[in-house]
């Protein structure tokens, strides 16, 4: 099939992507010769060999024995020094991990009429939403990404109304991930002298799963799957496929990025803004991005976001402050923090800078 040459006005593009529910997947299936201008990243945002920090890789931690003090020490050190690490031997079977990746492919391979049933205005439940890019209403440059978000924060989560292709596999993955999350939160809080079980339970208001699809792209060197950002979460667990493309900023203020190599069976863990704030900066929420999308295949990944209750007041925990140490962040209701983060395009750590004292 000959590739099509098309010129898109922004309003026509949004109508095709969002209102008609085609998303990036539908755009990819048009087999365009060139991506629309709204997806072209400015030159300084594109990947080049000079930006890749080849001498670094994020820590890999074997968590087969959570009671081993060395495991706890490694996790706390990685959260403080890197903000990112991979865990292996976490107890979630590889088959379950593969199933949830397959669920992502299966959903986004559905016809448009089936996918669009889960757009916000069509969805049978608020607990599942199909989105394109980050937020098309605020994005200056659109991200080459579709997502199907599954929210699990309510007792009546509406999961019986989720797509048949994703429901059981997402719920099984979430169920098996919860003990891993509990262990991670417990270890990290203990590392800043917080022992109360109530604090741990207060941090985990919901565990939300997003199925992300980065469809194959005619100009993968010009587009970006996700621009630099930190996560509005306590923790994020990320499952990626073998295509790769996730990059973590090597050090704050420098345009150097570490590629997180895919590893079968591993989960990537990163500190979210909430945990950085509550630890008074002892744990670091690090910028990351999906620099590359593929010109040959659809890339998928599955982030699992650990989110506090929306009415939770977040701020430095008293136990995290050494004697005489002053808070470097002010307190804020989580829903206010969340809404501010999603009211503008992703821009590094701009949201967390907003609550610095």
N, C-alpha and C positions, 0 to 999 in steps of 0.2 A: 504493500500500500504506500502510495506517494505521500510524503509528509506535507501537511497543510501549512500555508503561510497565512496568518491571520493577524489583524490589528484589533486590539481590544481597548474600548473605553472603560474606565474604572467602573462606571455604573453597570455596563453590560457584563463585565467580568463578575461583579458581585451578584448580579442577577443569576448568572449561570452557576456560579459556585455555591451560593448560599440559598437564595430564594428557590431555585429549582433543585437544589440538593445534590448537584453533581459532584461538588467538592473537587479536590486536587486529583482524586482518582479518576473522575470523569474527564477532567482536563487532560490528564495523561493519556487516556484512551483515545483522544482526538488525534494522537500522533502528530503533534505540531512540530514544525521545523525549528521554532524558537519559542521560548517561554514568553508570556506577556511581560511588558516592561515593569508592571507592578511587583514582579517577583525578583527582579534583577538587583542583587546586592551592590552597593557602592564598592569601588575597588578596595577600599581600606577594610571592608568587612569580609573579603574573600580569603580563602585559604591559600597560603604560599609556603614553600619549604622553609622560608626564614622564620615562620611563625611556629613551627613544630619543634617542641623541646624533646628531642630524641633521647636525651640522656636520662629521662625520668619515666617512671611508671608509678601508678598508685599502688598502695600496699594490698597484698592478698593475704587474708587471714583465715586460717582453718578454725572453724567454730564447732568442731565435733564434740568438744568438751567445754561447755559453758562454765563449768565450775573451776576450770584451770585459771589461776590468777594471771598467767601469762596471756591468756586470751583476752581477759578484761583490760590488762595493761595495753595490749596491742590495739584494741578497739579505741580506747580513750586517747592514746597517742595519735592514732590515725585521724580521729575526729578533730583533735587540736592542731595537728601539724598540716594535714592535707584537706580535711573536710570531705574526703572521698576515700572509699576503700572497697575492695571486693571480698565477699565471704564465700567460702566453699565448705562442703560437708555440713550444710545447714539443716538437712533433714527433709527438704521438699524434694520428692522424686523428680528425676529428669523428665519422666513421662508427663507429669503435671505441668512442668514448665513448657514443654513442647506443645502440650494441648492448648495452653492459653495463647501461645504464639500462633498456632494454627487457627484458633478462633478469630484472631485479628485478620489473618488472610481471608478466612471464610466470609467474615462479615463484609469486608471491603470489596470482595469479589461478587457480592450480591448485585442484582440490577439496581439502578438508581431509584426506581419506585419503591423498592424494599428498604434501601438505606434511608431514604428521605422520611420514612415514617418516624424516625427518631430525631429529626430536627427539633429544636426547642419548641417551636410553635405547633408541631405535630405530635410530639412524644406523648405516649399514653400515661407517663409518670414523670415527675420532676427528677426522679433518681437516675435517669439515663438521658444523655444529650449528645447528639452528633454535632461536631464543630469542624470548622476549617480554619487553618492558620491559627494565630494566637487569639486575636480579636479583630475581626476585619474592620470594625468601626473605629479603632484607634491605631491599627498598624499603618505605618508609613510604607514599609516594604512588606509584602505578604510572605509568610512562611510556607514552604512547600510541604504541607502536613495536613492530614485529616486525623480526627480523634473521636473516639466513642467513649464518653466518660460514664462510669458506673459509680454512683454514690451510695454508700452503705451506712449512713449515719443515723438513720431513724429505725425505730422498732418495726414499723410497717414500711419496709424499704422499697416496696413496689417491684421487687425482683421477679415476681411471677409475670410481669409485663415486659421484661427484657427480651431481646431476641433469643429464639431457641438456640441459635448457633453460638451464643456467647454465655448464656446464663449459667449453665451448670459448670462450665469450665472456669469461669471467673469466680464463682462462689467457692469452688473447691480450692482454687489457688489462694483465695483470700483466707479461707478457713485454716489452711496449712501455714500461711504466712504469719498469722496472728501470734503464735508462740515465738516465732523468730523476732517479731517486732517487740514483744514483751521482754525478751531477753536483752535485746539491744538497748531499749529504753532504760531498763533496770541497771545495766552495766554503765551506761553513760551518765545517769543521774548519780549513781554511787561514786563515779569519778569526780563529781563536784560536791560530794558530801551530802547528797540528798538521799535520805533513806525512806521517807514516808511513802507508803503504798498509795495513799490518796493522791499525792502529786503525780505518780506514775499514771494512775487511772484518769486523772484530770487532763493529761496531755493527749490521750488517745480518744478523741471524740468520735472520729470516723476513720475508716480505712478505705480510701477511694482509689479505684483502678481505672486507668485510661488505656485504651487500646489505640496505639498510634501507628498510623500508616504513612510512610514517606514514599509515594509512588515513583516509579522510574521517571526520569526527567530528561528531556532532550538537551538541556544545557546544565548538567550537574555542577559545573564549575562556576556558574553565575548565581545559582539559587542557594538558599540555606534552609535546612529543616527546622532549626530553632536558633534564634539570635541570642547573644549572651544574656544570661539571667541567673539568678539564684532562686531556689524554690521557696514558696510560701507554705511551708510545712514544718513539722517537727523533724521528721526524717522522710526520706524517699528511698524506696527499694526499686531498683530498675533492672528489668530483664531485657537484654538486647539479643538480637539474632546474630548470625555470623557475618553479616555484611559490614558492620562497624560504621563509625562516623561520629561517635560521641567524643568530644574534646573538653578537657577541664583546664581552667586557667592555671598556669604554673605558679605564678605569684602575682599578688594584687598590684595593679598599676602597670604591669608589663604585658605586651601583646605576644606572649608565649603560651602555647597550648600543648597539653599532653593528650595524645590519643589513647583512649581506654580500649585496649585490645579485647575483642570478644573472647570469652572463655566458657566452654560448655559446662553447664550446671552451676555457674557462678551467679551471684546476685551482686549488683553494684549498690552500695549504700552511700548516701550523701546526707550531710547535715543540712537541715533547712533553716530558714531565717528565725523561726520560733525558738529553736534550740540554741542558736547563737545568742539571741536576746536573753533567754532565761539563764544561760551559763555566763552572762556578762562578758561575752566575747572569748571565753576559754575554748569553746568549740567553734569552728569556722564554717560558715555557709559560703561555699565557693561558687563563683560564676562557672557556668558550663554552657555548651552549645552543641548543636548538630551542624558542623561545618559542611559536611558533604552529604548529598543524596546520590543515588545510583542512577546511571544511565541505562542499566541493563535489567535490574530487578526491583521489585517493591521491597523496601526495607521496613521492618516492623520492630517496635519495642513496646514494653509494657511497664510504665511506672506505676508504683503503688505509693500513694501519698498518705502519710500519717498526719491527720489534721486534728487540732484541738477543737473543743466545742466553740461554736461561733460567738457565744457570750463570754468566753474565757478572757480573763484579764492577763495579758502576757507582759512580763517585765523581768528584770534580773531577780532570781531567787535569793533570799537572804543567806541561805546556806552556801551559795556559790561565791559570796563576797568574803574575801579574806579580811582580817581585822584592819580597819582603817580604809579599806578599799571602797571607792565610790562607784555607784552604778554609772555605766557609760551609755545606757539606754533608758528611756522613760517608759512608763507603762502605757499600754494601749489595749483596747478591746480588740480581740482577734478579728471580728467581722469588719471593723473599721480598717485594720491593716490589710485584710484580704481585698476589700473593695478598692482601697487606694492602689494596690498592686495591679489590679485588673482594669483600672480606669485610664491607663496609658500604655503605650507600647513597652515591651521589655527593654530595660536599659540598665544592665548590670545589676548593681546593688543599690540602686537609687531608692527603693522603698525602705530598706533597712537603714539607710542613711537618714531618712526622714525622722526616725525615732531616736537618733543619737542625741545624747545630752550635749 
